[in-house]
Amino acid sequence: MKYLKNHIFLIFALVSILFSIETYLVFNKIVSTYEEKIAKNYTMIIVSKTKLDDFTFKNVSKITQIDIEDSLSNIQKQLKNFDIDKLKDKLPYFYKVHFKKFPTPIELKEIETELLSNPDIKKVESFKQNQNQTYNLLLMIKLITTIFMVIILFISFLLIVKQLEVWKFEHSERMYIMELFGAPFWFRSAILLKLAIIDSILSIGIIFGIIEYIINSDMYLNLLSQLQIEVNINIFQDLLIFLSISLGISLIATFIVIFSKKDEVI
Amino acid sequence: MSKVVVAKDLYLGYKSETIIEKGGFSLNSGDFVFLTGASGSGKTTIIRHLYGELKAKSGYLNIGGFDMMKISKSKLTYLRRYIGIVFQDYKLIKEWSIEKNVRLPLMIAGINEDIQHKKVSKLLSQVKLAHRADKYPYELSGGEQQRAAVIRAIINEPVLILADEPTGNLDDYSAKLVMELFKFAHELGITVLIATHHLPQSFDIPYRHIHIERKKIYEVS
């Protein structure tokens, strides 16, 4: 109980930091998956006087010619006397542009301008308005998660500073006494380092529990099914990130306490 | 007889304030020395310089062969393993039991844990504190805490014991018991320096008396 009382702030701060980072990672994964999904469905239409060959653009996965044979045969059925071959000769070429990744409005404008600079290209239809709305929504989600992470990191930092002051007060006398009797650095610091490592492991355990609960919750699963995407979140893959952040923060905090004490004594 | 402490032309103090001017004295191995002086005369200042918490302004101070004017942090840490320190306010680690507090110098020295426990148990029994071994400092009287602190200073048989007003907070009976422990340390061949306001009225072993007055150190007897 006393241990928990003394370490609750650090554990809480570490859990908050890890949670905000994991939330950021999960949101980014969801947004990227959703971007890929809408990128697959999204195409730009090009109308060209001539056939387009060797056409390469950054972020463009492929350009396919639109088959108009079906449409022409429908016309032929309705207008029996119509000379379809004549129409065929006069019609331009239609192309669909597929993207690897959902293009940003700037990328879209660049492609559009470059395409229109080709005198053979008569028209480019990017369906810009629909595309921009969706993309801006994704950008907003990304921005909100980033702001959320920064706020949490800031508040957590303040909590850690507060905890450091408590630790300094609690451990300085013991470390001073040990130093008086010739205890080496590792001996004086052993208890604090042990506590820091335990705090980090506890925080990782807590965050694993929270994230596992969330990603298996109905609310989260419903959200993904509504977006019609599948996001594979393997929390164990983030273990290394968690471990380095958690241990890094708690060890830095510990060394601040240890070294600030050292300066006072000698 | 080898010299444990040699001090010559020492200027001691804090920042702009000089407490001891041109002070000199030496302690031989096995000496029992009382350091007296009025409040604020510089007894604690001398003790703090002897265990390396403060650095002299100028002069020469050698402890156990180490030049304290040039000593590095790592060498100071090493030297302190051969110095036992006793404070007026005991300075026991409050989160540790009395047994663990007394064991501290042995733990630092890396002595086998079984030997540590045996040695502590023997010494605590000798000072009638064995039944208090598992207690925490706040559960003991001042006299008991100071006896534990002296045992902690003695346990690894250091070369030098420095005591700063060790009986200042104790009643006469407790003070007498604590002084008996210093005598025991002396019997083990340890050099003992005790800073105190007043000399004990009767003391049955030969001792030296060093006195501080008007920033100077005098050998009285």
HADDOCK unambig.tbl for C-alpha pairs under 7 A between the chains (distance, minus, plus):
assign (segid A and resid 174 and name CA) (segid B and resid 93 and name CA) 5.64 0.50 0.50
assign (segid A and resid 177 and name CA) (segid B and resid 91 and name CA) 6.80 0.50 0.50
assign (segid A and resid 180 and name CA) (segid B and resid 80 and name CA) 6.52 0.50 0.50
assign (segid A and resid 181 and name CA) (segid B and resid 80 and name CA) 5.42 0.50 0.50
assign (segid A and resid 181 and name CA) (segid B and resid 81 and name CA) 5.55 0.50 0.50
assign (segid A and resid 181 and name CA) (segid B and resid 105 and name CA) 6.23 0.50 0.50
assign (segid A and resid 182 and name CA) (segid B and resid 77 and name CA) 4.40 0.50 0.50
assign (segid A and resid 182 and name CA) (segid B and resid 78 and name CA) 5.85 0.50 0.50
assign (segid A and resid 182 and name CA) (segid B and resid 80 and name CA) 4.59 0.50 0.50
assign (segid A and resid 182 and name CA) (segid B and resid 81 and name CA) 4.82 0.50 0.50
assign (segid A and resid 183 and name CA) (segid B and resid 77 and name CA) 6.65 0.50 0.50
assign (segid A and resid 183 and name CA) (segid B and resid 108 and name CA) 5.46 0.50 0.50
assign (segid A and resid 184 and name CA) (segid B and resid 77 and name CA) 6.59 0.50 0.50
assign (segid A and resid 265 and name CA) (segid B and resid 53 and name CA) 6.73 0.50 0.50
assign (segid A and resid 266 and name CA) (segid B and resid 53 and name CA) 5.63 0.50 0.50
